Amino acid sequence: MLAKRDLTQGSIPRGLIAFALPLILGNLLQQLYNLADTWVVGRFIGEGALAAVGASYTLMTFLTSILLGLCMGSSVYFSIQFGRRDPARLRNGIFQAFLLIGAITLALNLAVYLAIEPILVFLRIPGDITGLTRTYLLWVFGGIFATFLYNFFANLLRSVGNSATPLLFLGISVVLNIGLDLLFVVPLDMGVQGAALATVLSQYLAGVGLALYTWKAFPALRVGREDRYWSRAALGQLLSLSGFTCLQQSVMNFGILLVQGLVNSFGTTVMAAFSVAVKIDTLAYMPVQDFGNAFSTFVAQNFGAQKRERIRRGARWAVFWVVVFCLAIGGAVCLLAPRLMAVFVGPEAAEVIAVGTGYLRIEGAFYLGIGVLFLLYGYFRAVNRPGVSVVLTVCSLGTRVALAYALSALPALGVTGIWMAIPIGWGLADLVGVLLWRREDRRAGSPLLPES
């Protein structure tokens, strides 16, 4: 079987870093889709359009999280079969997962078009930007199937150790997106419609291009006639892994969507600040999220190969790298928050910068909390315990949403209460996760904790 990197062999720290780096760079590039929209819209259209795109971003992140969760869950199954050296089950898994997730994607796409008006009401969009938000959503929804194609084939290639090829396609797509953003919004004056169209065209380039490349360049992953059958056992495992991972991802982003509705109730200025700050925030901690996904692939391959001691050693290195990164990037975000905000809205938007700076400094000081949480998600998903990730997500987001509504109601805190609720949720989920690690360690010799 063709793979760029077999994570069951060789140096653990070098293997983890070499596999994770393209993953990190790829996701950073993916964030540039919306960052490009934010920059162009904020600079060339105005604050109202910026708020509309920001509110749409949270919804699109939620929808994307459903597809991403399904694709990530199926990739764990692929990695386990790869670790077991079972190409026939791998190809059959590809066949079943593609049809299953593809059908869900089409149903989801139809549902959001039919429910556009209730969605606008649910998000509590202010009346002065309802038209802009509706226009942007109607156009950007057209890229949902492209998002599925890219994430399915990117996760498939990553599951067998190739994290570089998805990065290449995504890089080309991002460059196209930025160019089309500038073309459609500035000289063609297409407004938020142009920003959405630029994103959709770029997404289809990445999704269709990566699908065709995988078929041509990786014959070991091609699904033949003999692989096209439904296996109850394989389908059950795929549904478990994909379903729980999807639930974990969608619960997490649904909680964020609820918070977005609360943020919107504070008015256009806070909405604009949040739309910029949350993207800077996501971009800042994205590397540890991707490192958690890389760690998950490492664990899944070694879990399939029954190399438990190697998983234990890899966990030590993973914790070390996450601590180093979170302390460094968190400090940088706290220090540079006003300048980062000014990049997107200009120095004249003083109130927007002030609100966004408050958000970034509170979150940046506690990035280690979410870094540890991503490792927890990745590990439990990889050892076929995705339900634990859902429990941790409910702990984190449930606390975050409840506290956001409670604290923001206090006059002394206001919108700052929403920002404070986020790291508290991370911390509670980390505590629950560590307790579950220790329980499994005592009961079954969990490989994640070093032996004392």
TIFI-66163 format. One record per residue (C-alpha): x, y, z. Coordinates in steps of 0.02 Angstrom, whole numbers, padded with zeros to 5 digits, always signed. Layout:
N
XYZ/...
This chain:
452
+00000+00000+00000/+00061+00172-00045/+00088+00294+00099/+00200+00442+00127/+00228+00409+00313/+00203+00253+00417/+00181+00316+00596/+00200+00143+00671/+00388+00147+00638/+00537+00263+00658/+00571+00412+00770/+00416+00466+00864/+00454+00653+00887/+00516+00675+00708/+00372+00573+00639/+00241+00671+00736/+00312+00840+00689/+00342+00796+00506/+00164+00730+00489/+00085+00872+00589/+00170+01019+00501/+00080+01001+00332/-00081+00973+00429/-00053+01134+00527/-00005+01234+00374/-00155+01165+00279/-00280+01216+00411/-00200+01386+00429/-00224+01408+00242/-00404+01349+00257/-00437+01486+00383/-00378+01610+00252/-00539+01579+00156/-00638+01675+00284/-00495+01788+00336/-00483+01848+00156/-00670+01884+00156/-00653+01974+00322/-00508+02082+00266/-00582+02129+00097/-00757+02158+00165/-00695+02257+00316/-00581+02367+00212/-00686+02395+00056/-00870+02374+00101/-00897+02426+00283/-00939+02380+00461/-01115+02317+00423/-01051+02197+00290/-00912+02142+00408/-01040+02100+00542/-01145+02003+00414/-00996+01899+00356/-00945+01870+00538/-01116+01804+00586/-01117+01693+00431/-00944+01627+00474/-01005+01553+00638/-01149+01465+00550/-01037+01399+00411/-00913+01337+00541/-01055+01240+00623/-01110+01163+00458/-00931+01123+00409/-00902+01043+00579/-01037+00914+00541/-00950+00861+00381/-00777+00875+00457/-00829+00766+00604/-00897+00632+00487/-00738+00635+00381/-00623+00636+00532/-00716+00490+00611/-00705+00387+00452/-00519+00427+00438/-00490+00343+00607/-00565+00184+00533/-00450+00205+00381/-00297+00228+00493/-00338+00074+00597/-00355-00033+00440/-00194+00040+00373/-00106-00003+00537/-00174-00181+00523/-00111-00193+00343/-00286-00236+00279/-00307-00148+00110/-00469-00237+00066/-00560-00173+00220/-00485-00002+00193/-00555+00012+00017/-00725-00054+00069/-00726+00074+00209/-00688+00212+00082/-00836+00154-00024/-00960+00150+00119/-00900+00311+00201/-00904+00411+00038/-01084+00363-00003/-01142+00388+00176/-01063+00559+00203/-01102+00616+00026/-01287+00581+00052/-01286+00674+00218/-01201+00821+00134/-01334+00836+00000/-01474+00825+00129/-01390+00957+00237/-01366+01073+00088/-01549+01062+00042/-01604+01089+00222/-01507+01250+00247/-01576+01326+00087/-01753+01285+00140/-01726+01353+00316/-01637+01517+00275/-01768+01629+00356/-01781+01532+00521/-01590+01529+00525/-01584+01719+00516/-01709+01731+00658/-01614+01603+00764/-01452+01701+00743/-01539+01860+00802/-01470+01959+00655/-01504+02147+00676/-01626+02217+00549/-01500+02335+00469/-01391+02190+00408/-01522+02053+00378/-01519+02079+00190/-01329+02072+00180/-01323+01914+00287/-01457+01828+00184/-01366+01867+00021/-01199+01805+00086/-01273+01644+00154/-01371+01602-00003/-01213+01612-00106/-01090+01533+00016/-01205+01383+00048/-01163+01330-00130/-00991+01274-00070/-01051+01144+00057/-01027+00995-00061/-00854+01058-00108/-00812+01063+00077/-00862+00880+00090/-00755+00829-00058/-00600+00916+00006/-00616+00855+00186/-00656+00676+00137/-00505+00654+00023/-00391+00757+00134/-00432+00649+00284/-00415+00491+00179/-00239+00538+00124/-00191+00592+00300/-00253+00427+00372/-00120+00335+00272/+00017+00460+00314/+00006+00587+00171/-00024+00758+00245/+00072+00855+00112/-00039+00835-00042/-00196+00913+00036/-00087+01061+00085/-00034+01088-00096/-00212+01092-00162/-00271+01203-00022/-00130+01326-00050/-00177+01347-00233/-00359+01367-00184/-00322+01502-00054/-00220+01605-00177/-00365+01595-00300/-00488+01645-00163/-00391+01801-00115/-00372+01852-00298/-00557+01826-00335/-00606+01917-00175/-00512+02072-00231/-00578+02057-00410/-00761+02033-00366/-00771+02157-00222/-00660+02302-00278/-00666+02331-00467/-00826+02231-00501/-00914+02301-00345/-01011+02139-00310/-01016+02167-00121/-01040+02020-00003/-01106+01916-00147/-00936+01930-00231/-00844+01880-00071/-00954+01724-00055/-00935+01678-00239/-00745+01690-00226/-00747+01569-00079/-00862+01444-00166/-00761+01438-00328/-00600+01413-00231/-00676+01275-00126/-00730+01178-00281/-00555+01192-00353/-00483+01113-00195/-00616+00980-00174/-00633+00918-00353/-00446+00935-00386/-00397+00832-00233/-00525+00697-00275/-00459+00677-00453/-00278+00678-00394/-00312+00543-00262/-00392+00430-00392/-00249+00451-00514/-00098+00452-00398/-00150+00324-00266/-00206+00163-00352/-00199+00070-00186/-00345+00178-00127/-00454+00155-00282/-00619+00070-00247/-00645-00075-00368/-00800-00176-00406/-00752-00306-00277/-00747-00170-00142/-00922-00104-00175/-01026-00196-00049/-01107-00156+00118/-01029-00238+00270/-01135-00227+00428/-00983-00239+00542/-00881-00108+00449/-01031+00006+00429/-01068-00007+00615/-00890+00044+00659/-00892+00186+00532/-01059+00248+00599/-00993+00241+00777/-00831+00333+00740/-00905+00457+00617/-01066+00484+00713/-00984+00518+00880/-00848+00626+00802/-00980+00722+00705/-01082+00742+00864/-00929+00804+00957/-00885+00930+00821/-01063+00990+00794/-01104+01004+00980/-00947+01108+01000/-00992+01225+00858/-01177+01229+00901/-01127+01296+01070/-01024+01428+00982/-01176+01467+00874/-01279+01496+01031/-01145+01613+01095/-01147+01703+00927/-01332+01738+00952/-01293+01811+01124/-01152+01917+01051/-01268+01981+00915/-01386+02050+01049/-01250+02174+01100/-01258+02265+00932/-01162+02288+00770/-00999+02352+00848/-00980+02200+00961/-01030+02086+00817/-00896+02162+00706/-00764+02148+00844/-00812+01968+00880/-00810+01920+00696/-00630+01977+00680/-00567+01922+00851/-00638+01747+00840/-00549+01719+00675/-00383+01780+00745/-00414+01670+00897/-00455+01518+00790/-00302+01548+00682/-00191+01562+00837/-00240+01398+00918/-00273+01304+00755/-00098+01226+00757/-00134+01135+00921/-00300+01074+00853/-00211+01004+00701/-00075+00931+00810/-00213+00843+00907/-00278+00773+00742/-00102+00718+00693/-00083+00636+00863/-00249+00548+00834/-00186+00475+00669/-00025+00420+00757/-00124+00335+00895/-00248+00254+00774/-00112+00178+00664/-00020+00111+00816/-00183+00054+00896/-00217-00048+00740/-00039-00117+00746/-00058-00154+00934/+00094-00049+00981/+00034+00018+01148/+00204+00065+01218/+00237+00170+01064/+00072+00262+01094/+00127+00296+01273/+00293+00371+01218/+00207+00473+01082/+00087+00547+01212/+00232+00615+01313/+00302+00704+01161/+00130+00769+01112/+00102+00849+01282/+00275+00928+01277/+00247+01011+01107/+00073+01073+01153/+00135+01156+01313/+00278+01243+01221/+00167+01306+01080/+00022+01365+01187/+00132+01466+01303/+00222+01548+01156/+00071+01588+01047/-00037+01639+01194/+00091+01766+01249/+00106+01835+01072/-00083+01855+01053/-00099+01946+01220/+00043+02064+01175/-00007+02100+00995/-00198+02096+01010/-00231+02281+00964/-00116+02272+00813/-00194+02110+00753/-00368+02187+00763/-00311+02344+00671/-00252+02238+00523/-00433+02196+00482/-00532+02352+00527/-00406+02493+00519/-00345+02601+00665/-00493+02720+00650/-00615+02586+00716/-00561+02615+00896/-00713+02539+00981/-00708+02380+00877/-00522+02361+00915/-00550+02387+01102/-00688+02254+01113/-00588+02130+01009/-00430+02159+01110/-00522+02116+01271/-00581+01952+01194/-00409+01903+01128/-00316+01938+01290/-00435+01834+01395/-00429+01686+01275/-00244+01697+01235/-00197+01685+01419/-00277+01512+01429/-00233+01426+01264/-00153+01282+01358/-00328+01231+01414/-00389+01204+01237/-00223+01127+01183/-00241+00987+01311/-00423+00966+01263/-00377+00935+01080/-00256+00797+01132/-00394+00717+01234/-00513+00723+01086/-00384+00646+00971/-00335+00505+01087/-00508+00444+01134/-00564+00453+00952/-00413+00350+00896/-00438+00208+01021/-00619+00186+00967/-00692+00281+01115/-00766+00432+01023/-00909+00442+01147/-00787+00507+01278/-00746+00654+01163/-00931+00696+01158/-00938+00695+01349/-00790+00814+01357/-00868+00929+01227/-01032+00936+01321/-00936+00980+01480/-00839+01117+01392/-00979+01193+01289/-01117+01169+01416/-01015+01265+01543/-00968+01396+01415/-01146+01431+01356/-01224+01430+01529/-01091+01545+01602/-01094+01659+01449/-01279+01695+01474/-01262+01709+01664/-01106+01818+01672/-01153+01934+01528/-01313+01977+01621/-01209+02056+01760/-01195+02244+01729/-01014+02246+01792/-00961+02119+01659/-01076+02133+01509/-00998+02060+01353/-00836+02023+01448/-00933+01887+01539/-00951+01795+01374/-00763+01799+01347/-00729+01738+01526/-00844+01588+01507/-00737+01511+01368/-00577+01465+01464/-00680+01408+01614/-00765+01282+01500/-00597+01221+01435/-00531+01197+01611/-00680+01095+01669/-00671+00980+01518/-00484+00955+01545/-00515+00905+01726/-00648+00778+01675/-00535+00711+01537/-00386+00685+01652/-00497+00594+01778/-00558+00479+01638/-00377+00446+01585/-00331+00398+01762/-00482+00285+01782/-00441+00193+01621/-00259+00183+01671/-00303+00096+01834/-00435-00017+01756/-00361-00064+01588/-00183+00002+01576/-00223+00148+01464/-00071+00187+01354/-00095+00375+01366/-00019+00395+01540/+00161+00349+01580/+00181+00209+01705/+00230+00272+01877/
